[in-house]
Amino acid sequence: MAITSANQLELLQTAEAVAREKMIDPDLVIQAMEDSLARAAKSRYGAEMDIRVKIDRKTGRAAFSRVRTVVEDDAVENHHAQLTVKQAKSYLRDPQVGDEVVDEVPPVDLGRIAAQSAKQVILQKVREAERDRQYEEFKDRVGTILNGTVKREEYGNIIVDIGRGEGILRRNDKIGRESYRIGDRIRAFVKDVRREARGPQVFLSRTAPEFMMALFKMEVPEIYDGIIEIKACARDPGSRAKIAVISYDNSIDPVGACVGMRGSRVQAVVNELQGEKIDIIPWNQDVATFLVNALQPAEVSKVVFDEDASKIEVVVPDEQLSLAIGRRGQNVRLASQLTGLDIDILTEADESARRQAEFAERTRLFMDTLDVDEMMAQLLVSEGFTNLEEVAYVEVDELLAIDGFDESTAGELQARARDCLEEQARKAMEAARALGVEDSLVEFQGLTPQMLEALGKEGIKTLEDFATCADWELAGGWTTENGQRKKDDGILESFDMSLEEAQTLIMTARVMLGWVDPTELEPEAVEAEETEEDEA
């Protein structure tokens, strides 16, 4: 393979043909040719030489040149590719370190092996350019819907022809009962685009909640225009789904707009999702109202919300229990995903039995600790007192408001409650000391003796041990595994410690130990204060 005038124009023609076929820039193909010719020329002139090739974009002439870099006198490592400043004066008027001396060398007649090597380099560069083009084209389409044609099936995954590339619809991203044949048209959601060694991978999905939301956006003009917004979506792909919608125009019913005339709009989405039933519910800022809507068609009697635990209890009539839970727990599971809350379903009978059990437990607590009769203990529970701390430190007027309580009775009850709390604290401190809890943790403000005992039982005995804890280890939290929310119990959760309180205590301990510079925390505190002022 010799670079002669007879085939100079063929280089340009070949570059243009390859660029058109692969839909890439012709300059990228020519650069690949230059690199391949330079590599092949090195096999003739010597691998230690810096040989470069420049192809004229108009004539196709390939110019071969040898490049040597000017370096310090004592820095020459390769005499074939470097020269000293003194040597460079023979070629340059005022050579400086870093300048390059370029000498044109005659074109080489490439042998069969060198020509084959050059061809491989060109193909590799073209493939890389094609992959870059595909990635740049599809990376901005994440979150949109693509139409394609089924090309083949590999190990249960569907390979989809999406025009200038291929997408992969993995087995777990297919709706359960769907089956495809080669040539079938398919519509899917672009979930992710990744760079990989074998080229960009376009991952498609038909089970993602975002796919349903995108379909509604296509079918409902009000959603496309931003008048209606889908606030949340939960799916059991191929079976049932729930979406929550809100309208920013009071004259437009968001549910009716999504359903369409005679159900035409929602039916179009249902047909695309293989008959998946869709519940469209109005979104509401009030959590309880939103949850009642999310549990439809079941009727809800009462909602009890625990903000600290992100947990909600729903009381339903006995005959509505199976409807609220749904087949295999589907209805309550979708409602939980839609609201982001952990939901407990109770019947009215269960809730009544639990209230009675709690009432009896608190009554027994006051009878045992305050040494009062059952009637007086029940009076305290009926008035909303749940523990000794509330009795001991409440304003005396609240106790006097209870029928039959005078100042003497109220004072005696508070004195007994405080004595009992002091005795409990003394015993807890003795237990903590017996567990090996050290002074550094005992003297740390913010922890009660009972907390110290609980920490000691978990092996947290020094301030250093405490400072290494995570906030959720102390206050508890929630994690999600395989789509299911899981409760993580905290060491101090039974003392009603919140995550914010745990974070503050842990950070204070780290500052005291010198692990954290307190000045680094000041900007965050100022920012938090400014945010609170803005909200106010």
N, C-alpha and C positions, 0 to 999 in steps of 0.2 A: 504494500500500500504506500504509494509515493504521493506526496502533496504536490501536484503539478498543475499547470494552467488548465489542463484538460478537465480536471475534476474540482477546480476551485469553486465554481458556481454550484456544483452539486452539494457542497457543504451547506450553503444557504438554503437551497431547495429542500434538503433533508431536514434542516432545522425547522423550517416553516411547516413542513408536512407533519413532523412529530409534534410540534406545538399545537397545530390544529387538531390533531387526533386526540392529544391528551388535554387540550384546552388549558395550556399554560403559556407563559410569556416566551416568545422565540429567543429572547436574550438569554433566558435560563438554559435553553438547549445549546446555544452557541458557547456559553460559559462552560457547560459540561464537556463540549467538544474540546475546548481549549485545555481544560484540566486533563482530559484523557490523552491528548496529543503530547502535552508536557510530560506526563508520566511515562508514556511510551518512549519519548525522546531520551529521557534519563537512562533508560536501559541501554542506549547506545553511547551517549556521552559520558555516563557515569552517574550513579545514584547520589554521589556526594555533591554534584553540581546543582545549582538553582536554575533550572531551565523553565522558561515561561513562553507561552504561545499566545499570540494575539491575532484573531481572525478579523479581517476588515469586513464591516457589515455591508459594504456596497459591492466589493469585488469578490469577496470570499477568499482572498489571499491570506495564507497563514504565515505569519512572521515569527520565526524562532529566535529567541535571544537568551543569552547567558547573563545572569545578574549576580554581581558581587557587592557586598555591603562593606562600607568603610567602618573600621573599628580601631580601638586604641592599639598601639604597637604591641603591648603585652597581652592582648585579648584575642589574638587570632587562634581559632580552634580548627577551622576548616579552610585550608589554603585555596580550595577550589571555589568557595562561596564567599570568602572574606579577603580583605586586603587592608594594609595599614594606610594611615594618612599619607605617609611618604610615598608609598607605591601609587596611591590614587592621584598624586600630583601629575603623573604622566597622562592622565585621562581628564582630570577636572582642574579648573583654574584655581579654585579655593575650596578644596575638599574639607568637609566637616564629618565628624563621627555620626553615622546614621545615614549618610548619603549613599546612593547606589550607583554603581558603574554598570552600564548596560552595553553589552557587545552582541551584535547580531551574529548568529551562527547559521550555517546553511541548513536547509530542510533535510530531514532524514528520510531514507527509504525504509519504511517500517516493514519488518518481516511479518510472517503469518501470526506468530505468537504475540508480537507486540500489537499488531492490528486487532487481534482478538481481545487482548487486555484493554485496549482503548475502547472497543465496543462495549465491554462490560462496565467500564467506568461511566460511559455515556448513559447506558441503561439505568445504572444505579442512581445517577444524578437526576435523570428524568423521573424515576420513580419517587425520589425524595421530593422533587418539585410538585409532582402530582398529589402526593400525600399532603403536603403543606397547603396546596390549593383546596383540596377536599376539606381539610380541617377548618381553614378560614371560612369556607362557604357554609359549613354546617354548624360551627360553634355558636353563631348568632341566631340559630333556629331552635336552640334549646327552649322548651316551653311552648312550642307551636305544634300544629298538627301537620303531618306529611301524608301524602297519598303515594302508594307504591304498588308494586306487583310482586307476588311471591315468586322467588327465584329457585329456591331449593330448601331442603330441611336437613339440619345437621344435629344429631343427638337430641332431638326434640325441640331445638331452636329453629326459628324460621328466619331465613335470610331473605331480605326484601330489597328489590331493586328500586332505589329512590331517585333515579335520574343519573346524576353524576357520581354516584357512589352506591354503597350498599349499607343497609341498616340491619341490625339484629334484634329480633323479637324473641327474648328468652322465654323458656317454658313457664317460669313463674310470672311473666308479664302478659301471658295470654289468658283470656277469659276461659274458665274451666272447660266448657263443652265445645269450644271452637275447634274446627279442623279446617285445614287449608290444602289446596292442591296447587301445583305449579301453574302459574298464570293467573291465579285469582287476584282480584283487586283488593287492597287492604288499606285501611286508614288507621294511623297510630300517632301517639304523642311522643315527641322527642324528649326523652328523659335526661340524657347525658351524652356528651361527645368527649372522647378521651384520645389523647395521643398515645399510641402504642407502637411497639417495634414493627408490627406487621402493617401499620398504617392506622389512620384515625378510625375509631370505632364509634358508630352512631347507635346508641342504645334506644330502642323503641319500647313503648308500653301501651297496653290497652286496659290495664287494671289500675293505673294511677288515678287518684281523685282529680288531679289536674286535667286529665283527659276528658272527664265528664264536664268539668267547668269550661274547658275550651270548646266543647261541642255546643253547650248552651250559649256561649258567646257567639258562635256561628249562626245559631238558630234564632236567637232573641236579639233584635236590633237594639233594644233598650239597654241590654248588658254591654253590647259593643260600644254604644255611645256613652256609657258611664252613668246613665240615669238609674240603673239597677246594678247592684253589686252582689256577687256571691261571696258571702262572708266566711262560709265554712262548707266543707264537703266530706262525707264519710261514705265508704263503699264496702260492700261485701260483693266483689266483682261477679257479675253474672246472675246474682240473686236479688239483692236489694241495695238501695242507697238512700241517703238523706242529704239534702242541700238546704242551707239557710240563706235567705235572700233579704235584701233591704232596698227600699226605693228612696231616692233622694228628691222625688217629686211626689208631693202628697196626692196629686190627682191620678197617680198610676199605682195600681195594685201589683206588687212584685210577684205574688204567687200566680195571679191570673195571667200576667204578662208571660211568665215562663211556661204556663200550661198551654196558652194559645187558644185560638178559636177551635172549639170541639176537641181540644187536646192535641192539636196538630203539631205544635212545637215540641212538647215533651215526648210525643210519640215518635218523632224523628230521632230523638236521642235514644229512646228505648230500643228502637229497631237497630240502631248502630251497635248497641251494647247487648245484642242477643236477648232481648226481652227483659232486661234488668228493671225491676220495679223501682220507681223513684218517688220518694216523699219530698215534696217541696214545702218548706215551712218558713214562716216569717221570722227573721232574726230580731232579737230584742236586746237592748243594752242591759236590762235587768236579768241577772243570771237565773233567778228562779222562774221568771216568765219564759225565758228562752228554753229552759229545761223542760217545762211543761209542754211547750210546743214540740220539742224534740222527741218526746216520748209518745206523741200521737201515733196511733189512734187511742191509746190508753188514757183513762181519766185519772187525774192526780188529786188527792185530797189535801196533802200538805207537803211542803218542802222545807228541810232543815239544812242550812248551809254552814259548813265549817271552813272559814276562809284560810286559817292557818294550815290546815291539812289538805286544802284543795279537794275536799271530799264533801259529797252532798248525799243526804238521805231523803228518799222520796217515799211518801206513804200513799198507798193506793187502796181502794176498796178490795175486799177479799176476792170478789169475783173478777177483778181486773188484773190480778197478779200475773196470770199466764200471758195475757195480752201485753202487759208492760214489759215483761221479760222477753217475750217473743220466742219463736222457734229456735232452739239451741242457743238461747240468750242473744239472738241477733238484734232485737229491737233496742235493748238496753246497751249492748256493745256499740252499736252505731251512734246512739245518743251520747254515750261517753266520749267517743272519738270526735263527735261534732262539737261538744262543749268543752272538751279538754279536762273533764272532771271525772273523778272516781265516784261512781254512783252505786248506792246501796238501795235496793228495793225492799220495802217492808209493807206488810198488810196492816190494816188498821188494828187487827187483833194482836199482831206481833208488836206493834208500836205501843199499844196499851199495856201489854204484858211487860215490856221493857221498862216503861215508865213506872209501873208498880214495883218492879224489882229495884230500880234505882231509888225510889222513894223509901222502900224498906231498908235498903243498904245504908242510906244516909241517916235514916232514923236510928238504926242500930249504932252507927258511928257516934252520934251525939249522946245516945244513952250510955255508951261505954266510956267515952272520954270526958263528958261533962257531968256524969253521975246524975242524970235527970230521968224523970219517968217518961213513958212512951208518949203521953199526950203532949208534953212540952217539947219533946224532940220532933214530933210531927208538926207542931206549930212552926218551929224553926225551918223545917224543910218546906212547908207550905208557903212560907214567906220568901223562899228563894235562896236560903243559905245552903251552901253545898260542902263547906269544909270549915275546919277550926279557925283558919286565918281570917275568914270573913267575920266570924263571930267575935274574935279577939280584937280586931282592929277597926271594925265598922263604927261609924258615928253612933253614939249611944241613943240618939233620937230615933234611929231606925229600929232599935230593939224596943224602945218605949212605944212605938207605933203598933206593936203587936198586942192584941187584946189580952188583958190579964197581966201584962208585964209592967212593973213599976221600977223606980230607980234602983231599989235594992236588988231586985231580981236581975235586972240588966247588968248591974255592976258585978254581982256574984258570978254570972255566966261568963262575963269577959275575963274576970280574974281566973276562973277555972280553965278557960280556954288558953290563956297565956301561960299558966303554970304547966299545962299539958304540953304545949308547944316547946317550952323550955326544957322539959324532961325528955321529949323526943329528940331535941337538938343535942342534948348532952349525951344520950345513948348513941346517936348517930356519929358524933365526934369520936367517942370511944371506939366505935366499930371502925371508923376511918383510920384512926391511929393504929389499931390492931392489924389493919390491912397493910400498913406501911406507908400511908400517905405522909409526905414530908412537910416541914414548915413552909417551904417556898410556895406550896400550893394552898396550905391552910390559910396563910396570911394574904393570899390573893383575893382582892375584893370582888364581890359579885357571885361567890359560890357559898351556898348554905351548907351546914354540916351534912344534911341528907344528900346533897349533891356530891359532896366529897366522898361519902360512903359509896354512892353509886359509881363514881369514877374509880375509886380504889378497887372495887369488885371487877372492873374491866382492865386493871393493870395500869391505870393512869395515876401515878403517885407523886410526880414532881411537876414543877412549872414547865420544864422542858417537854415532858410527856404531853402536857395539856396543849402547849403551843404547836405541836406537830399534828394535832387533830384537824380534821376538816369540819366545816360547819354542819354538814348533814350527819356526821357521826355523832354530834351532840344533840342536834334538834330533830334529826330524822328527815326523811324526804321521800321522793318518789322517783323511780327509774322505770324505763320502758324496755321490755324484753319481748321480742317477737310480736310487737304490736300490743302487748298487754302491760298495763301499769302495775308495778310491783312496789309494795310499801317497804321502806327501809326504816327500822326502828332506831331511834336515837337514844344515846345513853341518858340524856337529861330531858328527853321528850315528855316523860311523865310529870315533870315540873313545869310544863307549859312554856318551855323555852322556844322562842322563835328562831328562824334562821338568822335574822338580823341581829338578835341579841347574841347568838353564838358567834357570829362573825366579829362583833365588837369585842367580846371577851378574848377570843383567840388572837386578834390583832393587838390588843392591849398587852397580852402576855408576850408576844413576839417583840413588841417595842421595849418592854421591861428587860428582856433578855439581850437586847441590842441586835436582834436579827433584822429589824426593820428600822429605817431612819424615819422618825416621826415627821420630818419636814417633807418627805415624799408623799405623805398622806394628806397634807394641807390642801394642795390643789384640788384633790378629789372632794374634800369636805366643802371647799368654797363652791365648787361646781354643783354639788348636791344642794347647797343652800340657795344658790341662784335658781336652780330648777324649781325648788319649792316655792320661791318668791314668784317666779313666772306663772306657776300653776295657780297660785293664790290670786 
